[in-house]
Amino acid sequence: MENSVNNFTNGQVPQEIKKWNWGAFMFNIFWGIGNKSYLPLLCLVPLLNIVWIFVCGAKGNEWAWKNGNYSSPQEFLLVQSTWSRAGLVAFIVAIVLVVLEFLFLGTLLAAIFSSMPR
């Protein structure tokens, strides 16, 4: 009986795997090392990293599938779901922190300017 991974040995990536990966987006370098995908190391290059994090999020699943040893797309998605959940939580926390920082700075600037003599 043929193993289901053999259907994709020609470099084919199953369609259900071709989707956004929050883990590859947020934890690009660590995710890449953990998934034997070393292209995310390009995130260490200044200015390129601004664009490359989005490439990692979009292509990460495909890279991990090609470099991993998974018996089925379901097994792969189960492994990546942990990375994706952690990445999504990190993204939400980062957005909340940025919003809070802007609110704090806005309040601080308003207090400074309101106390200045006219």
Biopython code that builds the backbone (N, CA, C, O; Angstrom):
import numpy as np
from Bio.PDB.StructureBuilder import StructureBuilder

atoms = [
    (1, "MET", "N", (0.840, -1.187, 0.000)),
    (1, "MET", "CA", (0.000, 0.000, 0.000)),
    (1, "MET", "C", (0.880, 1.243, 0.000)),
    (1, "MET", "O", (1.843, 1.332, 0.761)),
    (2, "GLU", "N", (0.552, 2.177, -0.838)),
    (2, "GLU", "CA", (1.360, 3.367, -1.016)),
    (2, "GLU", "C", (1.048, 4.385, 0.076)),
    (2, "GLU", "O", (-0.116, 4.634, 0.389)),
    (3, "ASN", "N", (2.100, 4.971, 0.652)),
    (3, "ASN", "CA", (1.951, 5.996, 1.678)),
    (3, "ASN", "C", (1.419, 7.272, 1.042)),
    (3, "ASN", "O", (1.771, 7.601, -0.091)),
    (4, "SER", "N", (0.567, 7.993, 1.774)),
    (4, "SER", "CA", (-0.058, 9.192, 1.189)),
    (4, "SER", "C", (0.950, 10.287, 0.898)),
    (4, "SER", "O", (0.711, 11.123, 0.026)),
    (5, "VAL", "N", (2.088, 10.304, 1.616)),
    (5, "VAL", "CA", (3.084, 11.327, 1.339)),
    (5, "VAL", "C", (3.733, 11.097, -0.022)),
    (5, "VAL", "O", (4.236, 12.041, -0.632)),
    (6, "ASN", "N", (3.729, 9.862, -0.505)),
    (6, "ASN", "CA", (4.310, 9.570, -1.810)),
    (6, "ASN", "C", (3.564, 10.249, -2.943)),
    (6, "ASN", "O", (4.130, 10.420, -4.024)),
    (7, "ASN", "N", (2.341, 10.633, -2.740)),
    (7, "ASN", "CA", (1.601, 11.350, -3.766)),
    (7, "ASN", "C", (2.184, 12.737, -4.020)),
    (7, "ASN", "O", (1.907, 13.349, -5.051)),
    (8, "PHE", "N", (2.990, 13.233, -3.085)),
    (8, "PHE", "CA", (3.506, 14.591, -3.181)),
    (8, "PHE", "C", (5.028, 14.627, -3.264)),
    (8, "PHE", "O", (5.634, 15.657, -2.971)),
    (9, "THR", "N", (5.651, 13.529, -3.653)),
    (9, "THR", "CA", (7.110, 13.474, -3.669)),
    (9, "THR", "C", (7.728, 14.290, -4.798)),
    (9, "THR", "O", (8.923, 14.580, -4.746)),
    (10, "ASN", "N", (6.985, 14.660, -5.783)),
    (10, "ASN", "CA", (7.535, 15.420, -6.910)),
    (10, "ASN", "C", (7.621, 16.903, -6.600)),
    (10, "ASN", "O", (7.652, 17.722, -7.519)),
    (11, "GLY", "N", (7.660, 17.265, -5.331)),
    (11, "GLY", "CA", (7.679, 18.665, -4.974)),
    (11, "GLY", "C", (6.299, 19.270, -4.912)),
    (11, "GLY", "O", (6.153, 20.471, -4.681)),
    (12, "GLN", "N", (5.284, 18.450, -5.117)),
    (12, "GLN", "CA", (3.911, 18.937, -5.032)),
    (12, "GLN", "C", (3.569, 19.248, -3.588)),
    (12, "GLN", "O", (3.965, 18.528, -2.671)),
    (13, "VAL", "N", (2.831, 20.325, -3.397)),
    (13, "VAL", "CA", (2.343, 20.700, -2.074)),
    (13, "VAL", "C", (0.827, 20.589, -2.103)),
    (13, "VAL", "O", (0.180, 21.170, -2.976)),
    (14, "PRO", "N", (0.253, 19.852, -1.161)),
    (14, "PRO", "CA", (-1.208, 19.724, -1.139)),
    (14, "PRO", "C", (-1.890, 21.082, -1.025)),
    (14, "PRO", "O", (-1.391, 21.980, -0.347)),
    (15, "GLN", "N", (-3.007, 21.224, -1.676)),
    (15, "GLN", "CA", (-3.719, 22.502, -1.728)),
    (15, "GLN", "C", (-4.132, 22.986, -0.334)),
    (15, "GLN", "O", (-4.101, 24.188, -0.068)),
    (16, "GLU", "N", (-4.517, 22.068, 0.557)),
    (16, "GLU", "CA", (-4.980, 22.487, 1.884)),
    (16, "GLU", "C", (-3.859, 23.055, 2.748)),
    (16, "GLU", "O", (-4.121, 23.645, 3.796)),
    (17, "ILE", "N", (-2.622, 22.880, 2.316)),
    (17, "ILE", "CA", (-1.471, 23.407, 3.055)),
    (17, "ILE", "C", (-1.133, 24.830, 2.613)),
    (17, "ILE", "O", (-0.527, 25.585, 3.374)),
    (18, "LYS", "N", (-1.508, 25.191, 1.427)),
    (18, "LYS", "CA", (-1.166, 26.505, 0.882)),
    (18, "LYS", "C", (-2.050, 27.586, 1.494)),
    (18, "LYS", "O", (-3.017, 28.043, 0.885)),
    (19, "LYS", "N", (-1.692, 27.985, 2.720)),
    (19, "LYS", "CA", (-2.423, 29.064, 3.374)),
    (19, "LYS", "C", (-1.479, 29.807, 4.307)),
    (19, "LYS", "O", (-0.343, 29.386, 4.526)),
    (20, "TRP", "N", (-1.955, 30.901, 4.845)),
    (20, "TRP", "CA", (-1.163, 31.782, 5.710)),
    (20, "TRP", "C", (-0.753, 31.050, 6.982)),
    (20, "TRP", "O", (-1.530, 30.283, 7.549)),
    (21, "ASN", "N", (0.487, 31.300, 7.425)),
    (21, "ASN", "CA", (0.996, 30.698, 8.653)),
    (21, "ASN", "C", (1.444, 31.813, 9.594)),
    (21, "ASN", "O", (2.473, 32.451, 9.373)),
    (22, "TRP", "N", (0.657, 32.037, 10.646)),
    (22, "TRP", "CA", (0.978, 33.100, 11.611)),
    (22, "TRP", "C", (2.279, 32.814, 12.343)),
    (22, "TRP", "O", (2.996, 33.747, 12.705)),
    (23, "GLY", "N", (2.596, 31.558, 12.567)),
    (23, "GLY", "CA", (3.847, 31.206, 13.236)),
    (23, "GLY", "C", (5.051, 31.611, 12.412)),
    (23, "GLY", "O", (6.015, 32.161, 12.944)),
    (24, "ALA", "N", (5.003, 31.345, 11.122)),
    (24, "ALA", "CA", (6.098, 31.729, 10.229)),
    (24, "ALA", "C", (6.194, 33.242, 10.111)),
    (24, "ALA", "O", (7.287, 33.780, 9.933)),
    (25, "PHE", "N", (5.072, 33.929, 10.207)),
    (25, "PHE", "CA", (5.052, 35.391, 10.116)),
    (25, "PHE", "C", (5.655, 36.027, 11.364)),
    (25, "PHE", "O", (6.523, 36.893, 11.255)),
    (26, "MET", "N", (5.206, 35.609, 12.547)),
    (26, "MET", "CA", (5.624, 36.263, 13.783)),
    (26, "MET", "C", (6.938, 35.719, 14.348)),
    (26, "MET", "O", (7.729, 36.486, 14.898)),
    (27, "PHE", "N", (7.182, 34.434, 14.225)),
    (27, "PHE", "CA", (8.377, 33.817, 14.801)),
    (27, "PHE", "C", (9.301, 33.319, 13.703)),
    (27, "PHE", "O", (9.912, 32.258, 13.832)),
    (28, "ASN", "N", (9.403, 34.087, 12.621)),
    (28, "ASN", "CA", (10.041, 33.642, 11.393)),
    (28, "ASN", "C", (11.372, 32.914, 11.578)),
    (28, "ASN", "O", (11.534, 31.820, 11.037)),
    (29, "ILE", "N", (12.308, 33.460, 12.304)),
    (29, "ILE", "CA", (13.621, 32.837, 12.424)),
    (29, "ILE", "C", (13.527, 31.532, 13.219)),
    (29, "ILE", "O", (14.038, 30.500, 12.785)),
    (30, "PHE", "N", (12.873, 31.580, 14.383)),
    (30, "PHE", "CA", (12.742, 30.387, 15.219)),
    (30, "PHE", "C", (11.888, 29.321, 14.526)),
    (30, "PHE", "O", (12.184, 28.128, 14.593)),
    (31, "TRP", "N", (10.822, 29.780, 13.859)),
    (31, "TRP", "CA", (9.967, 28.866, 13.119)),
    (31, "TRP", "C", (10.764, 28.173, 12.011)),
    (31, "TRP", "O", (10.646, 26.964, 11.808)),
    (32, "GLY", "N", (11.569, 28.954, 11.305)),
    (32, "GLY", "CA", (12.358, 28.398, 10.207)),
    (32, "GLY", "C", (13.338, 27.342, 10.675)),
    (32, "GLY", "O", (13.461, 26.285, 10.056)),
    (33, "ILE", "N", (14.038, 27.624, 11.768)),
    (33, "ILE", "CA", (14.995, 26.653, 12.301)),
    (33, "ILE", "C", (14.252, 25.402, 12.774)),
    (33, "ILE", "O", (14.700, 24.283, 12.525)),
    (34, "GLY", "N", (13.123, 25.586, 13.452)),
    (34, "GLY", "CA", (12.353, 24.458, 13.957)),
    (34, "GLY", "C", (11.740, 23.597, 12.871)),
    (34, "GLY", "O", (11.448, 22.422, 13.096)),
    (35, "ASN", "N", (11.544, 24.177, 11.691)),
    (35, "ASN", "CA", (10.934, 23.444, 10.578)),
    (35, "ASN", "C", (11.920, 23.150, 9.449)),
    (35, "ASN", "O", (11.508, 22.822, 8.337)),
    (36, "LYS", "N", (13.211, 23.265, 9.727)),
    (36, "LYS", "CA", (14.270, 22.995, 8.752)),
    (36, "LYS", "C", (14.092, 23.813, 7.479)),
    (36, "LYS", "O", (14.401, 23.349, 6.382)),
    (37, "SER", "N", (13.594, 25.030, 7.639)),
    (37, "SER", "CA", (13.411, 25.954, 6.517)),
    (37, "SER", "C", (14.273, 27.178, 6.807)),
    (37, "SER", "O", (13.962, 27.963, 7.703)),
    (38, "TYR", "N", (15.331, 27.336, 6.066)),
    (38, "TYR", "CA", (16.303, 28.360, 6.421)),
    (38, "TYR", "C", (16.144, 29.667, 5.654)),
    (38, "TYR", "O", (16.889, 30.616, 5.900)),
    (39, "LEU", "N", (15.194, 29.735, 4.736)),
    (39, "LEU", "CA", (14.921, 31.001, 4.052)),
    (39, "LEU", "C", (14.440, 32.093, 5.017)),
    (39, "LEU", "O", (14.724, 33.264, 4.769)),
    (40, "PRO", "N", (13.728, 31.770, 6.102)),
    (40, "PRO", "CA", (13.352, 32.824, 7.049)),
    (40, "PRO", "C", (14.532, 33.520, 7.710)),
    (40, "PRO", "O", (14.357, 34.582, 8.308)),
    (41, "LEU", "N", (15.730, 32.948, 7.618)),
    (41, "LEU", "CA", (16.906, 33.626, 8.155)),
    (41, "LEU", "C", (17.192, 34.932, 7.412)),
    (41, "LEU", "O", (17.932, 35.781, 7.908)),
    (42, "LEU", "N", (16.607, 35.091, 6.226)),
    (42, "LEU", "CA", (16.755, 36.353, 5.501)),
    (42, "LEU", "C", (16.080, 37.511, 6.242)),
    (42, "LEU", "O", (16.289, 38.677, 5.906)),
    (43, "CYS", "N", (15.279, 37.184, 7.240)),
    (43, "CYS", "CA", (14.674, 38.238, 8.067)),
    (43, "CYS", "C", (15.719, 38.969, 8.898)),
    (43, "CYS", "O", (15.424, 40.015, 9.476)),
    (44, "LEU", "N", (16.927, 38.438, 8.968)),
    (44, "LEU", "CA", (18.012, 39.106, 9.678)),
    (44, "LEU", "C", (18.621, 40.241, 8.866)),
    (44, "LEU", "O", (19.373, 41.052, 9.406)),
    (45, "VAL", "N", (18.307, 40.310, 7.574)),
    (45, "VAL", "CA", (18.845, 41.354, 6.705)),
    (45, "VAL", "C", (18.005, 42.623, 6.875)),
    (45, "VAL", "O", (16.801, 42.606, 6.616)),
    (46, "PRO", "N", (18.631, 43.721, 7.309)),
    (46, "PRO", "CA", (17.876, 44.963, 7.502)),
    (46, "PRO", "C", (17.177, 45.409, 6.208)),
    (46, "PRO", "O", (17.705, 45.219, 5.112)),
    (47, "LEU", "N", (16.030, 45.981, 6.344)),
    (47, "LEU", "CA", (15.141, 46.473, 5.288)),
    (47, "LEU", "C", (14.475, 45.346, 4.504)),
    (47, "LEU", "O", (13.287, 45.434, 4.196)),
    (48, "LEU", "N", (15.213, 44.298, 4.180)),
    (48, "LEU", "CA", (14.594, 43.150, 3.506)),
    (48, "LEU", "C", (13.581, 42.494, 4.442)),
    (48, "LEU", "O", (12.555, 41.976, 4.001)),
    (49, "ASN", "N", (13.885, 42.523, 5.738)),
    (49, "ASN", "CA", (13.020, 41.845, 6.709)),
    (49, "ASN", "C", (11.605, 42.405, 6.731)),
    (49, "ASN", "O", (10.666, 41.685, 7.071)),
    (50, "ILE", "N", (11.436, 43.657, 6.380)),
    (50, "ILE", "CA", (10.105, 44.264, 6.367)),
    (50, "ILE", "C", (9.198, 43.552, 5.369)),
    (50, "ILE", "O", (8.013, 43.349, 5.633)),
    (51, "VAL", "N", (9.748, 43.182, 4.248)),
    (51, "VAL", "CA", (8.987, 42.470, 3.218)),
    (51, "VAL", "C", (9.014, 40.965, 3.467)),
    (51, "VAL", "O", (8.019, 40.272, 3.256)),
    (52, "TRP", "N", (10.167, 40.468, 3.918)),
    (52, "TRP", "CA", (10.361, 39.028, 4.012)),
    (52, "TRP", "C", (9.470, 38.368, 5.058)),
    (52, "TRP", "O", (9.132, 37.193, 4.913)),
    (53, "ILE", "N", (9.075, 39.098, 6.121)),
    (53, "ILE", "CA", (8.181, 38.485, 7.106)),
    (53, "ILE", "C", (6.845, 38.114, 6.463)),
    (53, "ILE", "O", (6.228, 37.115, 6.832)),
    (54, "PHE", "N", (6.406, 38.924, 5.502)),
    (54, "PHE", "CA", (5.152, 38.620, 4.799)),
    (54, "PHE", "C", (5.330, 37.425, 3.857)),
    (54, "PHE", "O", (4.419, 36.614, 3.692)),
    (55, "VAL", "N", (6.502, 37.327, 3.248)),
    (55, "VAL", "CA", (6.796, 36.168, 2.399)),
    (55, "VAL", "C", (6.808, 34.904, 3.259)),
    (55, "VAL", "O", (6.290, 33.865, 2.849)),
    (56, "CYS", "N", (7.397, 34.996, 4.446)),
    (56, "CYS", "CA", (7.427, 33.836, 5.362)),
    (56, "CYS", "C", (6.015, 33.413, 5.745)),
    (56, "CYS", "O", (5.711, 32.221, 5.767)),
    (57, "GLY", "N", (5.158, 34.371, 6.044)),
    (57, "GLY", "CA", (3.781, 34.043, 6.403)),
    (57, "GLY", "C", (3.033, 33.383, 5.258)),
    (57, "GLY", "O", (2.245, 32.461, 5.472)),
    (58, "ALA", "N", (3.281, 33.855, 4.046)),
    (58, "ALA", "CA", (2.560, 33.334, 2.885)),
    (58, "ALA", "C", (3.123, 31.996, 2.381)),
    (58, "ALA", "O", (2.354, 31.130, 1.963)),
    (59, "LYS", "N", (4.425, 31.817, 2.412)),
    (59, "LYS", "CA", (5.050, 30.628, 1.829)),
    (59, "LYS", "C", (5.555, 29.644, 2.868)),
    (59, "LYS", "O", (6.051, 28.576, 2.507)),
    (60, "GLY", "N", (5.444, 29.972, 4.144)),
    (60, "GLY", "CA", (6.016, 29.141, 5.195)),
    (60, "GLY", "C", (5.527, 27.713, 5.193)),
    (60, "GLY", "O", (6.329, 26.789, 5.328)),
    (61, "ASN", "N", (4.238, 27.509, 5.044)),
    (61, "ASN", "CA", (3.704, 26.143, 5.041)),
    (61, "ASN", "C", (4.299, 25.315, 3.915)),
    (61, "ASN", "O", (4.615, 24.139, 4.100)),
    (62, "GLU", "N", (4.449, 25.921, 2.761)),
    (62, "GLU", "CA", (5.014, 25.187, 1.623)),
    (62, "GLU", "C", (6.463, 24.794, 1.896)),
    (62, "GLU", "O", (6.869, 23.670, 1.599)),
    (63, "TRP", "N", (7.243, 25.714, 2.459)),
    (63, "TRP", "CA", (8.640, 25.415, 2.776)),
    (63, "TRP", "C", (8.726, 24.292, 3.801)),
    (63, "TRP", "O", (9.517, 23.361, 3.651)),
    (64, "ALA", "N", (7.899, 24.390, 4.852)),
    (64, "ALA", "CA", (7.930, 23.382, 5.914)),
    (64, "ALA", "C", (7.507, 22.016, 5.379)),
    (64, "ALA", "O", (8.089, 20.999, 5.756)),
    (65, "TRP", "N", (6.512, 21.983, 4.514)),
    (65, "TRP", "CA", (6.063, 20.706, 3.940)),
    (65, "TRP", "C", (7.181, 20.063, 3.132)),
    (65, "TRP", "O", (7.428, 18.863, 3.255)),
    (66, "LYS", "N", (7.858, 20.857, 2.306)),
    (66, "LYS", "CA", (8.915, 20.318, 1.452)),
    (66, "LYS", "C", (10.125, 19.846, 2.261)),
    (66, "LYS", "O", (10.810, 18.905, 1.859)),
    (67, "ASN", "N", (10.391, 20.494, 3.398)),
    (67, "ASN", "CA", (11.567, 20.142, 4.194)),
    (67, "ASN", "C", (11.256, 19.163, 5.324)),
    (67, "ASN", "O", (12.171, 18.644, 5.964)),
    (68, "GLY", "N", (9.983, 18.911, 5.569)),
    (68, "GLY", "CA", (9.606, 18.032, 6.667)),
    (68, "GLY", "C", (9.366, 16.611, 6.210)),
    (68, "GLY", "O", (9.429, 16.298, 5.022)),
    (69, "ASN", "N", (9.091, 15.770, 7.169)),
    (69, "ASN", "CA", (8.827, 14.367, 6.886)),
    (69, "ASN", "C", (7.462, 14.028, 7.481)),
    (69, "ASN", "O", (7.373, 13.377, 8.522)),
    (70, "TYR", "N", (6.423, 14.467, 6.823)),
    (70, "TYR", "CA", (5.065, 14.291, 7.320)),
    (70, "TYR", "C", (4.370, 13.181, 6.545)),
    (70, "TYR", "O", (4.562, 13.033, 5.338)),
    (71, "SER", "N", (3.560, 12.403, 7.257)),
    (71, "SER", "CA", (2.886, 11.283, 6.609)),
    (71, "SER", "C", (1.605, 11.704, 5.902)),
    (71, "SER", "O", (1.123, 11.002, 5.013)),
    (72, "SER", "N", (1.047, 12.860, 6.301)),
    (72, "SER", "CA", (-0.192, 13.322, 5.669)),
    (72, "SER", "C", (-0.336, 14.821, 5.870)),
    (72, "SER", "O", (0.278, 15.390, 6.772)),
    (73, "PRO", "N", (-1.142, 15.461, 5.036)),
    (73, "PRO", "CA", (-1.419, 16.884, 5.235)),
    (73, "PRO", "C", (-2.074, 17.154, 6.594)),
    (73, "PRO", "O", (-1.860, 18.213, 7.184)),
    (74, "GLN", "N", (-2.868, 16.201, 7.092)),
    (74, "GLN", "CA", (-3.528, 16.388, 8.387)),
    (74, "GLN", "C", (-2.499, 16.428, 9.513)),
    (74, "GLN", "O", (-2.613, 17.242, 10.430)),
    (75, "GLU", "N", (-1.504, 15.560, 9.449)),
    (75, "GLU", "CA", (-0.438, 15.568, 10.458)),
    (75, "GLU", "C", (0.325, 16.887, 10.398)),
    (75, "GLU", "O", (0.639, 17.479, 11.431)),
    (76, "PHE", "N", (0.620, 17.339, 9.188)),
    (76, "PHE", "CA", (1.328, 18.604, 9.006)),
    (76, "PHE", "C", (0.527, 19.758, 9.608)),
    (76, "PHE", "O", (1.065, 20.571, 10.360)),
    (77, "LEU", "N", (-0.755, 19.824, 9.273)),
    (77, "LEU", "CA", (-1.589, 20.923, 9.774)),
    (77, "LEU", "C", (-1.736, 20.877, 11.292)),
    (77, "LEU", "O", (-1.859, 21.920, 11.935)),
    (78, "LEU", "N", (-1.725, 19.693, 11.860)),
    (78, "LEU", "CA", (-1.791, 19.558, 13.312)),
    (78, "LEU", "C", (-0.536, 20.149, 13.962)),
    (78, "LEU", "O", (-0.633, 20.854, 14.967)),
    (79, "VAL", "N", (0.618, 19.870, 13.402)),
    (79, "VAL", "CA", (1.874, 20.419, 13.917)),
    (79, "VAL", "C", (1.891, 21.936, 13.742)),
    (79, "VAL", "O", (2.248, 22.667, 14.666)),
    (80, "GLN", "N", (1.506, 22.404, 12.565)),
    (80, "GLN", "CA", (1.565, 23.837, 12.289)),
    (80, "GLN", "C", (0.488, 24.627, 13.022)),
    (80, "GLN", "O", (0.634, 25.835, 13.205)),
    (81, "SER", "N", (-0.583, 23.976, 13.442)),
    (81, "SER", "CA", (-1.649, 24.707, 14.139)),
    (81, "SER", "C", (-1.134, 25.298, 15.452)),
    (81, "SER", "O", (-1.576, 26.374, 15.855)),
    (82, "THR", "N", (-0.219, 24.622, 16.116)),
    (82, "THR", "CA", (0.378, 25.162, 17.341)),
    (82, "THR", "C", (1.174, 26.419, 17.041)),
    (82, "THR", "O", (1.054, 27.422, 17.744)),
    (83, "TRP", "N", (1.988, 26.361, 15.996)),
    (83, "TRP", "CA", (2.750, 27.539, 15.591)),
    (83, "TRP", "C", (1.814, 28.686, 15.203)),
    (83, "TRP", "O", (2.041, 29.835, 15.581)),
    (84, "SER", "N", (0.770, 28.368, 14.453)),
    (84, "SER", "CA", (-0.153, 29.405, 13.982)),
    (84, "SER", "C", (-0.909, 30.054, 15.139)),
    (84, "SER", "O", (-1.074, 31.273, 15.168)),
    (85, "ARG", "N", (-1.362, 29.251, 16.082)),
    (85, "ARG", "CA", (-2.061, 29.817, 17.252)),
    (85, "ARG", "C", (-1.143, 30.736, 18.035)),
    (85, "ARG", "O", (-1.535, 31.843, 18.404)),
    (86, "ALA", "N", (0.069, 30.286, 18.287)),
    (86, "ALA", "CA", (1.028, 31.104, 19.035)),
    (86, "ALA", "C", (1.362, 32.387, 18.273)),
    (86, "ALA", "O", (1.474, 33.456, 18.872)),
    (87, "GLY", "N", (1.520, 32.279, 16.968)),
    (87, "GLY", "CA", (1.815, 33.458, 16.156)),
    (87, "GLY", "C", (0.670, 34.451, 16.133)),
    (87, "GLY", "O", (0.891, 35.660, 16.199)),
    (88, "LEU", "N", (-0.556, 33.945, 16.038)),
    (88, "LEU", "CA", (-1.719, 34.833, 16.034)),
    (88, "LEU", "C", (-1.861, 35.537, 17.374)),
    (88, "LEU", "O", (-2.146, 36.734, 17.413)),
    (89, "VAL", "N", (-1.668, 34.813, 18.472)),
    (89, "VAL", "CA", (-1.732, 35.435, 19.800)),
    (89, "VAL", "C", (-0.647, 36.503, 19.930)),
    (89, "VAL", "O", (-0.913, 37.595, 20.432)),
    (90, "ALA", "N", (0.562, 36.200, 19.485)),
    (90, "ALA", "CA", (1.654, 37.186, 19.536)),
    (90, "ALA", "C", (1.329, 38.408, 18.696)),
    (90, "ALA", "O", (1.642, 39.530, 19.093)),
    (91, "PHE", "N", (0.705, 38.210, 17.539)),
    (91, "PHE", "CA", (0.337, 39.327, 16.679)),
    (91, "PHE", "C", (-0.700, 40.219, 17.363)),
    (91, "PHE", "O", (-0.578, 41.444, 17.348)),
    (92, "ILE", "N", (-1.714, 39.605, 17.958)),
    (92, "ILE", "CA", (-2.756, 40.372, 18.646)),
    (92, "ILE", "C", (-2.165, 41.137, 19.828)),
    (92, "ILE", "O", (-2.486, 42.307, 20.034)),
    (93, "VAL", "N", (-1.306, 40.483, 20.602)),
    (93, "VAL", "CA", (-0.657, 41.152, 21.735)),
    (93, "VAL", "C", (0.181, 42.327, 21.244)),
    (93, "VAL", "O", (0.165, 43.394, 21.858)),
    (94, "ALA", "N", (0.908, 42.147, 20.152)),
    (94, "ALA", "CA", (1.728, 43.224, 19.601)),
    (94, "ALA", "C", (0.867, 44.410, 19.170)),
    (94, "ALA", "O", (1.226, 45.558, 19.431)),
    (95, "ILE", "N", (-0.251, 44.150, 18.522)),
    (95, "ILE", "CA", (-1.147, 45.230, 18.091)),
    (95, "ILE", "C", (-1.711, 45.963, 19.300)),
    (95, "ILE", "O", (-1.752, 47.193, 19.320)),
    (96, "VAL", "N", (-2.145, 45.209, 20.309)),
    (96, "VAL", "CA", (-2.689, 45.830, 21.528)),
    (96, "VAL", "C", (-1.627, 46.693, 22.189)),
    (96, "VAL", "O", (-1.930, 47.803, 22.628)),
    (97, "LEU", "N", (-0.395, 46.215, 22.270)),
    (97, "LEU", "CA", (0.676, 46.999, 22.882)),
    (97, "LEU", "C", (0.981, 48.267, 22.100)),
    (97, "LEU", "O", (1.245, 49.313, 22.692)),
    (98, "VAL", "N", (0.948, 48.183, 20.790)),
    (98, "VAL", "CA", (1.190, 49.385, 19.966)),
    (98, "VAL", "C", (0.070, 50.405, 20.187)),
    (98, "VAL", "O", (0.338, 51.598, 20.326)),
    (99, "VAL", "N", (-1.175, 49.944, 20.219)),
    (99, "VAL", "CA", (-2.305, 50.851, 20.465)),
    (99, "VAL", "C", (-2.176, 51.498, 21.844)),
    (99, "VAL", "O", (-2.374, 52.705, 21.987)),
    (100, "LEU", "N", (-1.846, 50.699, 22.857)),
    (100, "LEU", "CA", (-1.674, 51.248, 24.206)),
    (100, "LEU", "C", (-0.524, 52.247, 24.267)),
    (100, "LEU", "O", (-0.610, 53.251, 24.975)),
    (101, "GLU", "N", (0.541, 51.982, 23.537)),
    (101, "GLU", "CA", (1.664, 52.914, 23.492)),
    (101, "GLU", "C", (1.242, 54.245, 22.880)),
    (101, "GLU", "O", (1.591, 55.304, 23.400)),
    (102, "PHE", "N", (0.495, 54.200, 21.781)),
    (102, "PHE", "CA", (0.019, 55.439, 21.172)),
    (102, "PHE", "C", (-0.924, 56.189, 22.093)),
    (102, "PHE", "O", (-0.860, 57.415, 22.184)),
    (103, "LEU", "N", (-1.794, 55.468, 22.775)),
    (103, "LEU", "CA", (-2.696, 56.118, 23.734)),
    (103, "LEU", "C", (-1.919, 56.760, 24.867)),
    (103, "LEU", "O", (-2.227, 57.881, 25.272)),
    (104, "PHE", "N", (-0.922, 56.068, 25.383)),
    (104, "PHE", "CA", (-0.102, 56.608, 26.454)),
    (104, "PHE", "C", (0.655, 57.846, 25.998)),
    (104, "PHE", "O", (0.671, 58.862, 26.693)),
    (105, "LEU", "N", (1.284, 57.759, 24.827)),
    (105, "LEU", "CA", (2.031, 58.916, 24.315)),
    (105, "LEU", "C", (1.107, 60.085, 24.008)),
    (105, "LEU", "O", (1.467, 61.237, 24.254)),
    (106, "GLY", "N", (-0.069, 59.809, 23.480)),
    (106, "GLY", "CA", (-1.032, 60.872, 23.216)),
    (106, "GLY", "C", (-1.483, 61.551, 24.497)),
    (106, "GLY", "O", (-1.594, 62.775, 24.557)),
    (107, "THR", "N", (-1.740, 60.754, 25.514)),
    (107, "THR", "CA", (-2.133, 61.313, 26.810)),
    (107, "THR", "C", (-0.998, 62.115, 27.414)),
    (107, "THR", "O", (-1.222, 63.195, 27.959)),
    (108, "LEU", "N", (0.215, 61.600, 27.323)),
    (108, "LEU", "CA", (1.381, 62.299, 27.846)),
    (108, "LEU", "C", (1.594, 63.630, 27.133)),
    (108, "LEU", "O", (1.827, 64.649, 27.784)),
    (109, "LEU", "N", (1.517, 63.633, 25.821)),
    (109, "LEU", "CA", (1.675, 64.875, 25.054)),
    (109, "LEU", "C", (0.555, 65.857, 25.355)),
    (109, "LEU", "O", (0.806, 67.057, 25.460)),
    (110, "ALA", "N", (-0.666, 65.379, 25.495)),
    (110, "ALA", "CA", (-1.785, 66.264, 25.839)),
    (110, "ALA", "C", (-1.566, 66.891, 27.206)),
    (110, "ALA", "O", (-1.852, 68.073, 27.396)),
    (111, "ALA", "N", (-1.069, 66.126, 28.149)),
    (111, "ALA", "CA", (-0.810, 66.664, 29.491)),
    (111, "ALA", "C", (0.311, 67.691, 29.448)),
    (111, "ALA", "O", (0.227, 68.724, 30.112)),
    (112, "ILE", "N", (1.347, 67.426, 28.686)),
    (112, "ILE", "CA", (2.470, 68.369, 28.591)),
    (112, "ILE", "C", (2.023, 69.663, 27.945)),
    (112, "ILE", "O", (2.320, 70.745, 28.451)),
    (113, "PHE", "N", (1.306, 69.564, 26.822)),
    (113, "PHE", "CA", (0.891, 70.772, 26.116)),
    (113, "PHE", "C", (-0.194, 71.540, 26.856)),
    (113, "PHE", "O", (-0.274, 72.761, 26.726)),
    (114, "SER", "N", (-1.009, 70.872, 27.610)),
    (114, "SER", "CA", (-2.062, 71.590, 28.357)),
    (114, "SER", "C", (-1.488, 72.317, 29.561)),
    (114, "SER", "O", (-2.101, 73.265, 30.050)),
    (115, "SER", "N", (-0.337, 71.901, 30.048)),
    (115, "SER", "CA", (0.259, 72.569, 31.209)),
    (115, "SER", "C", (1.216, 73.673, 30.814)),
    (115, "SER", "O", (1.740, 74.369, 31.683)),
    (116, "MET", "N", (1.457, 73.851, 29.523)),
    (116, "MET", "CA", (2.365, 74.908, 29.058)),
    (116, "MET", "C", (1.664, 76.259, 29.145)),
    (116, "MET", "O", (0.482, 76.371, 28.820)),
    (117, "PRO", "N", (2.403, 77.297, 29.588)),
    (117, "PRO", "CA", (1.789, 78.629, 29.640)),
    (117, "PRO", "C", (1.545, 79.165, 28.239)),
    (117, "PRO", "O", (2.283, 78.864, 27.300)),
    (118, "ARG", "N", (0.509, 79.953, 28.122)),
    (118, "ARG", "CA", (0.165, 80.509, 26.799)),
    (118, "ARG", "C", (0.621, 81.917, 26.663)),
    (118, "ARG", "O", (0.414, 82.534, 25.618)),
]
sb = StructureBuilder()
sb.init_structure("model")
sb.init_model(0)
sb.init_chain("A")
sb.init_seg("    ")
for serial, (resi, resn, name, xyz) in enumerate(atoms, 1):
    if name == "N":
        sb.init_residue(resn, " ", resi, " ")
    sb.init_atom(name, np.array(xyz, "f"), 0.0, 1.0, " ", f" {name:<3s}", serial, name[0])
structure = sb.get_structure()
